[in-house]
Amino acid sequence: MRSAILNLEASRIREVANAGLGRSDVLAFWFGESDEPTPEFIREAAIDSLRRGETFYSHNLGLPQLREALAQYTSSLHRPVAAQRLAVTSGGVSGLMLAVQALVDAGDEVVVVTPVWPNLTAQPQIMGARLRCVPLRPVDGAWTLDVAALLEAVTSRTRLLVLNAPNNPTGWTLDPAQQRAILEHCRRTGTWILADEVYERLYYGPSANACAPSFLDVAEPDDRLVVAHSFSKSFLMTGWRLGWLVLPPFLVEPMGKLLEFNTSCASVFTQRGALAALQRSDEVTPRVVAHLRTCRDLLVARLQALPQVTVAPAEGGMYAFFQVQGQGDSLELAKRLVAEAGLGLAPGSAFAPQAEGWLRWCFASREPHRLELGVERLREWLGRQP
C-alpha cells in the first residue's frame, strides 16, 4: 500500500465518538450535522422516484434538471452561473476529493488555512502533495486570518490554495475585500483556489441574501477557481451524500471523466430529493438558519458564563469552538468528558495542532434544552477538577 495512505491519521473525532458509542447517557455533539431529519417533502420526492423505478445510472455530471435548478439557485445568491459549469457529486466530500484529484500531482505544493476540517488537509496528502499550513489566530475566542501572511505563503510554486469559509470548526469567514486580494494574488502566481463554501447559508452576519461572502461574487468564469457545495447542512441532508462543484468551463469535461472513474454518477433518487429541496428552499433554509442562530446564541452565552472558558460567537457554520483554560491535550480532554461527564465533543487537535486545548461543539440541536443540559454537565465536571 502507498505510504501516503498508511501515514494518514485516523479521525480523532471518530476516536472520541467510538468511545461513547452504545452509551445512552451521553449527550453527543461531536459530529457536524443536525439531529433534525430531512424535511418530509424531500424524502417523499426520493421515494416517488424509487417507486417510478428510477434506479439506473444518470449523466456523469448530474441530471440536467438538477444542474439547471442549481444554476438558478446559485445565481440568485451570487453572480450568474451557467448550468454548464456545474457538476453534481456524491457528497461534498467526494466533490472536494475530485477537485484535488483534478488539480494536484504528487510533489505539488498545497497551502491550507487551518484549523480546518481534517479531510481538507488529508486529501492533498493522499495525492502525495507537500502541505503547507497557514494558521488562523485566536483573539478573545474569535479566529482571524493574517491575509498578508497568507499571501506571502502562496507563491508561484503553490499549485493549490484550499480555503474553508465559513470555517469548520472556528466559524471564521472571509470578507469580499479579503477574497479579492487573495484572488488577485493567485491570478499573479497561477495558483488554483479550492473554496469549500458548504456553510455559506449558515451565516449570521449582515447580508441582504442571508449568505456569506463567496469567491463567486468576485471571480470571473475562467478564473482558476473551484467552489464546493453540499446539500448536507442548509437542507438537512447529511446522509444523502449529495453535493456539487462550480467549475471554470474548461474543467467541466475533464471533471465528467473523473466522475466516471470515481462514482460514475450520483443516484437518481437522491437527485430528485435535491431537486425538490431547491424548488422549496425558501421553506427550509431560512428556518434552519433562524433556529441555528437561536442555538448559537444560547450555547455561547452559557459557555461565556463559565470562568474557565474562552469563546466567541461564530460568524457562520454550526459550531462553538471554545478553549478550556488549564487543559492541554484536547483529545484526552474530549475522551474524559465522554467518560466522566457524559458529554460528547470534538477535540481541537483534530483540526490543527495550534487548536490544542480547544473543543468543537455542534449546536445544531432540535431541542435547545439539550445544549443547556450539556453546558451544565461541563460546568459540574470543571468544578470537580483540581
C-alpha positions as CSV (number, residue, x, y, z in Angstrom):
1,M,0.0,0.0,0.0
2,R,1.2,3.6,-0.7
3,S,2.9,5.2,2.2
4,A,0.7,8.3,1.8
5,I,-2.3,6.1,2.8
6,L,-0.5,4.2,5.5
7,N,0.6,7.5,7.1
8,L,-2.9,9.0,7.1
9,E,-4.0,9.9,10.6
10,A,-7.3,8.4,11.7
11,S,-10.1,10.8,12.6
12,R,-9.8,12.0,16.1
13,I,-13.5,13.0,16.1
14,R,-14.4,9.4,15.3
15,E,-12.0,8.2,18.0
16,V,-13.9,10.2,20.6
17,A,-17.3,9.1,19.2
18,N,-16.3,5.5,19.3
19,A,-15.5,5.9,23.0
20,G,-19.1,6.9,23.6
21,L,-21.0,4.6,21.2
22,G,-23.7,2.5,22.9
23,R,-24.0,4.8,25.8
24,S,-27.5,6.2,26.0
25,D,-26.4,8.6,28.8
26,V,-24.0,10.6,26.5
27,L,-25.1,13.9,25.0
28,A,-23.4,13.7,21.6
29,F,-22.4,17.0,19.9
30,W,-19.3,15.6,18.2
31,F,-20.4,15.3,14.5
32,G,-21.2,18.1,12.2
33,E,-24.8,17.5,11.5
34,S,-28.2,18.5,12.8
35,D,-30.2,15.9,14.7
36,E,-33.3,17.0,12.7
37,P,-34.4,14.6,9.9
38,T,-34.6,15.8,6.3
39,P,-38.0,17.5,5.6
40,E,-40.7,15.1,4.6
41,F,-41.4,16.6,1.2
42,I,-37.7,15.9,0.2
43,R,-37.9,12.4,1.4
44,E,-41.2,11.8,-0.4
45,A,-39.6,13.1,-3.7
46,A,-36.9,10.4,-3.4
47,I,-39.5,7.8,-2.5
48,D,-41.6,8.7,-5.5
49,S,-38.5,8.4,-7.7
50,L,-37.9,4.9,-6.4
51,R,-41.5,3.9,-7.0
52,R,-41.1,5.0,-10.6
53,G,-38.2,2.7,-10.9
54,E,-35.5,5.3,-11.3
55,T,-32.8,3.0,-10.2
56,F,-30.4,3.4,-13.2
57,Y,-27.3,5.4,-14.0
58,S,-27.6,9.1,-14.7
59,H,-25.3,11.5,-16.5
60,N,-21.8,11.8,-15.0
61,L,-22.4,15.5,-14.2
62,G,-25.9,15.1,-12.8
63,L,-29.5,15.3,-14.0
64,P,-29.9,18.2,-16.4
65,Q,-32.9,19.4,-14.4
66,L,-30.9,19.4,-11.2
67,R,-28.0,21.3,-12.8
68,E,-30.4,23.9,-14.2
69,A,-32.0,24.3,-10.7
70,L,-28.6,24.6,-9.1
71,A,-27.6,27.3,-11.6
72,Q,-30.8,29.3,-10.8
73,Y,-30.2,28.8,-7.0
74,T,-26.6,29.8,-7.2
75,S,-27.3,32.8,-9.5
76,S,-29.9,34.0,-7.0
77,L,-27.2,34.3,-4.4
78,H,-24.2,35.4,-6.5
79,R,-23.2,36.4,-10.0
80,P,-24.9,34.4,-12.7
81,V,-23.6,30.8,-13.0
82,A,-24.5,28.7,-16.0
83,A,-25.7,25.1,-15.6
84,Q,-22.9,24.0,-17.9
85,R,-20.4,25.0,-15.2
86,L,-21.9,22.6,-12.6
87,A,-21.0,19.0,-11.6
88,V,-23.2,17.1,-9.2
89,T,-21.2,14.9,-6.9
90,S,-21.9,12.1,-4.4
91,G,-21.4,14.3,-1.4
92,G,-19.4,17.4,-0.7
93,V,-16.5,15.2,0.5
94,S,-16.4,13.5,-2.9
95,G,-16.6,16.8,-4.7
96,L,-13.6,18.1,-2.7
97,M,-11.6,15.0,-3.4
98,L,-12.4,15.1,-7.1
99,A,-11.2,18.7,-7.2
100,V,-7.9,17.7,-5.6
101,Q,-7.5,14.8,-7.9
102,A,-8.1,17.0,-10.9
103,L,-5.6,19.7,-9.8
104,V,-2.8,18.2,-7.7
105,D,0.1,16.0,-8.7
106,A,2.5,14.2,-6.4
107,G,5.1,16.7,-5.1
108,D,2.9,19.8,-5.7
109,E,2.7,22.4,-3.0
110,V,-0.7,22.9,-1.5
111,V,-1.4,25.7,1.1
112,V,-4.3,25.2,3.5
113,V,-5.7,27.7,6.1
114,T,-6.1,25.9,9.4
115,P,-7.7,25.0,11.8
116,V,-9.9,23.2,9.3
117,W,-12.0,20.1,8.9
118,P,-9.3,17.3,8.7
119,N,-10.4,16.0,5.3
120,L,-9.1,19.2,3.6
121,T,-5.6,18.5,4.8
122,A,-5.7,14.8,4.2
123,Q,-6.9,14.9,0.6
124,P,-3.8,16.7,-0.8
125,Q,-1.6,14.3,1.2
126,I,-3.4,11.3,-0.3
127,M,-2.3,12.7,-3.7
128,G,1.3,13.0,-2.5
129,A,1.3,16.8,-2.3
130,R,3.6,18.8,0.0
131,L,1.3,20.5,2.6
132,R,1.9,24.0,3.9
133,C,-0.5,25.3,6.6
134,V,-1.2,28.9,7.4
135,P,-2.9,29.2,10.8
136,L,-5.7,31.5,11.8
137,R,-5.1,33.2,15.1
138,P,-7.5,33.4,18.1
139,V,-8.2,36.8,19.7
140,D,-10.6,36.6,22.7
141,G,-12.1,33.4,21.3
142,A,-12.6,34.7,17.7
143,W,-10.2,33.4,15.0
144,T,-8.8,35.7,12.4
145,L,-6.7,35.5,9.3
146,D,-3.5,37.4,8.7
147,V,-4.1,38.0,5.0
148,A,-0.5,39.3,4.4
149,A,0.9,36.1,5.9
150,L,-1.3,34.0,3.6
151,L,-0.3,35.9,0.5
152,E,3.4,35.6,1.5
153,A,2.9,31.8,1.8
154,V,1.3,31.5,-1.7
155,T,4.0,31.7,-4.4
156,S,4.4,30.7,-8.0
157,R,5.4,27.2,-6.6
158,T,1.9,26.9,-5.0
159,R,-0.3,24.7,-7.1
160,L,-3.5,25.0,-4.9
161,L,-4.8,27.1,-2.1
162,V,-7.6,25.5,0.0
163,L,-9.9,27.7,2.0
164,N,-13.0,26.8,4.0
165,A,-15.1,29.8,4.9
166,P,-17.4,29.9,6.8
167,N,-14.9,27.7,8.6
168,N,-15.3,24.4,10.3
169,P,-14.5,24.5,13.3
170,T,-13.9,28.2,14.1
171,G,-16.8,29.9,12.4
172,W,-14.4,32.4,10.8
173,T,-15.5,33.9,7.5
174,L,-13.8,36.0,4.7
175,D,-15.0,39.4,3.7
176,P,-15.2,40.5,0.0
177,A,-12.1,42.7,0.2
178,Q,-10.0,39.7,1.5
179,Q,-11.4,37.5,-1.2
180,R,-10.4,40.0,-3.9
181,A,-6.9,40.3,-2.5
182,I,-6.5,36.5,-2.4
183,L,-7.9,36.0,-5.9
184,E,-5.8,38.8,-7.5
185,H,-2.7,37.3,-5.8
186,C,-3.5,33.8,-7.0
187,R,-4.0,35.2,-10.5
188,R,-0.5,36.5,-10.4
189,T,1.1,33.3,-9.1
190,G,-1.0,31.0,-11.3
191,T,-2.4,29.2,-8.2
192,W,-5.7,27.4,-8.2
193,I,-8.2,28.2,-5.4
194,L,-10.4,25.4,-3.9
195,A,-13.1,27.2,-1.9
196,D,-15.1,25.0,0.4
197,E,-18.3,27.1,0.9
198,V,-20.7,24.4,2.1
199,Y,-21.6,26.6,5.1
200,E,-22.4,29.7,3.1
201,R,-26.1,29.8,4.0
202,L,-25.4,29.1,7.7
203,Y,-24.3,32.7,8.1
204,Y,-25.1,35.1,10.9
205,G,-23.5,38.3,9.7
206,P,-25.0,41.2,7.7
207,S,-26.1,40.2,4.2
208,A,-29.0,41.1,2.0
209,N,-29.1,37.5,0.7
210,A,-28.5,35.8,4.1
211,C,-25.4,34.3,2.6
212,A,-21.8,34.5,3.5
213,P,-19.4,36.3,1.0
214,S,-18.3,33.9,-1.8
215,F,-15.5,33.8,-4.2
216,L,-18.2,33.5,-6.9
217,D,-19.1,37.2,-6.1
218,V,-15.6,38.4,-7.1
219,A,-14.3,35.9,-9.7
220,E,-14.7,35.6,-13.4
221,P,-15.9,32.3,-15.0
222,D,-12.4,31.5,-16.4
223,D,-10.6,32.1,-13.1
224,R,-8.7,29.1,-11.6
225,L,-11.4,28.6,-9.0
226,V,-13.4,25.6,-7.9
227,V,-16.2,26.1,-5.4
228,A,-17.5,23.2,-3.5
229,H,-21.1,22.9,-2.0
230,S,-23.3,20.3,-0.4
231,F,-26.9,19.7,0.4
232,S,-25.9,18.4,3.8
233,K,-26.0,21.4,6.1
234,S,-28.6,24.0,5.0
235,F,-31.0,21.4,3.6
236,L,-30.6,18.9,6.5
237,M,-29.5,16.2,4.1
238,T,-26.2,14.9,5.5
239,G,-26.9,11.2,5.0
240,W,-28.0,11.7,1.4
241,R,-24.3,12.3,0.2
242,L,-25.0,14.8,-2.5
243,G,-23.0,17.9,-3.4
244,W,-21.9,20.0,-6.3
245,L,-19.0,21.8,-7.8
246,V,-18.9,25.2,-9.6
247,L,-16.1,24.9,-12.2
248,P,-14.5,27.1,-14.9
249,P,-15.9,25.9,-18.3
250,F,-12.6,24.3,-19.4
251,L,-12.6,22.0,-16.4
252,V,-16.1,20.6,-16.8
253,E,-15.4,17.9,-19.4
254,P,-12.4,16.6,-17.6
255,M,-14.4,16.5,-14.4
256,G,-17.0,14.4,-16.1
257,K,-14.4,11.9,-17.0
258,L,-13.0,11.9,-13.4
259,L,-16.5,11.4,-12.0
260,E,-16.9,8.3,-14.3
261,F,-13.8,6.7,-12.7
262,N,-14.8,7.5,-9.1
263,T,-18.5,7.1,-8.6
264,S,-19.8,7.3,-12.2
265,C,-22.8,9.4,-11.1
266,A,-24.9,10.3,-8.1
267,S,-28.0,8.2,-7.6
268,V,-31.1,9.5,-9.4
269,F,-33.5,9.3,-6.4
270,T,-31.2,11.4,-4.2
271,Q,-31.0,13.9,-7.1
272,R,-34.8,14.0,-7.2
273,G,-34.9,14.8,-3.5
274,A,-32.3,17.5,-4.0
275,L,-34.4,19.0,-6.8
276,A,-37.4,19.1,-4.5
277,A,-35.3,20.8,-1.9
278,L,-34.2,23.5,-4.3
279,Q,-37.7,24.1,-5.5
280,R,-38.8,24.9,-1.9
281,S,-35.6,26.1,-0.5
282,D,-37.2,29.2,1.0
283,E,-39.3,26.9,3.2
284,V,-36.3,25.0,4.6
285,T,-33.0,27.1,4.8
286,P,-34.3,30.3,6.4
287,R,-36.0,28.3,9.2
288,V,-32.9,26.2,9.7
289,V,-30.7,29.3,9.9
290,A,-33.0,31.1,12.3
291,H,-33.1,28.0,14.6
292,L,-29.3,27.7,14.4
293,R,-28.8,31.3,15.3
294,T,-31.0,30.8,18.4
295,C,-29.0,27.7,19.4
296,R,-25.7,29.5,18.8
297,D,-26.7,32.5,20.9
298,L,-27.9,30.2,23.7
299,L,-24.9,28.0,23.8
300,V,-22.3,30.8,23.6
301,A,-24.0,32.8,26.3
302,R,-24.0,29.7,28.6
303,L,-20.3,28.9,27.8
304,Q,-19.2,32.5,28.3
305,A,-20.7,32.3,31.8
306,L,-18.1,29.6,32.7
307,P,-14.9,31.3,34.1
308,Q,-12.6,28.7,32.6
309,V,-13.9,29.0,29.1
310,T,-13.0,31.4,26.2
311,V,-15.4,31.5,23.3
312,A,-16.8,34.0,20.8
313,P,-20.0,33.7,18.7
314,A,-19.3,32.0,15.3
315,E,-19.9,34.2,12.2
316,G,-21.0,31.1,10.3
317,G,-21.4,27.4,10.5
318,M,-22.9,25.3,13.2
319,Y,-20.2,25.1,15.8
320,A,-19.0,26.8,19.0
321,F,-15.2,26.5,19.1
322,F,-14.0,27.2,22.7
323,Q,-10.9,27.0,24.8
324,V,-10.8,25.4,28.3
325,Q,-8.1,27.0,30.4
326,G,-5.6,24.7,32.0
327,Q,-6.3,21.9,29.5
328,G,-3.6,20.8,27.1
329,D,-4.4,17.6,25.3
330,S,-7.8,18.1,23.7
331,L,-8.1,14.5,22.6
332,E,-7.6,13.3,26.2
333,L,-9.9,16.1,27.4
334,A,-12.7,15.1,25.0
335,K,-12.4,11.4,26.0
336,R,-12.6,12.3,29.7
337,L,-15.7,14.4,29.1
338,V,-17.3,11.4,27.5
339,A,-16.3,9.0,30.3
340,E,-16.8,11.3,33.3
341,A,-19.4,13.8,32.2
342,G,-21.5,12.1,29.5
343,L,-20.7,14.9,27.1
344,G,-19.5,14.2,23.5
345,L,-17.5,17.0,21.9
346,A,-14.8,17.1,19.1
347,P,-11.1,17.7,20.1
348,G,-9.5,20.8,18.7
349,S,-6.4,18.8,17.8
350,A,-8.4,17.1,15.1
351,F,-8.4,20.4,13.2
352,A,-4.9,21.7,13.7
353,P,-2.0,21.4,16.2
354,Q,-2.5,25.0,17.2
355,A,-6.0,24.2,18.4
356,E,-4.9,22.1,21.3
357,G,-6.9,22.9,24.4
358,W,-9.9,23.8,22.3
359,L,-13.1,21.9,21.7
360,R,-15.8,22.0,19.0
361,W,-19.4,21.8,20.0
362,C,-22.0,21.3,17.2
363,F,-25.0,23.4,18.3
364,A,-27.4,22.1,15.6
365,S,-29.9,20.6,18.0
366,R,-33.6,20.3,17.6
367,E,-34.1,20.8,21.3
368,P,-32.0,23.7,22.7
369,H,-32.6,22.3,26.2
370,R,-30.0,19.6,25.3
371,L,-27.4,22.4,24.9
372,E,-28.2,23.8,28.3
373,L,-28.0,20.4,29.8
374,G,-24.7,19.8,28.1
375,V,-23.2,23.1,29.5
376,E,-24.4,22.1,33.0
377,R,-22.6,18.8,32.7
378,L,-19.4,20.7,31.6
379,R,-19.8,23.2,34.5
380,E,-20.1,20.3,37.0
381,W,-17.1,18.5,35.5
382,L,-14.9,21.6,35.6
383,G,-15.9,22.1,39.2
384,R,-14.6,18.7,40.1
385,Q,-11.2,19.4,38.6
386,P,-8.2,20.3,40.9
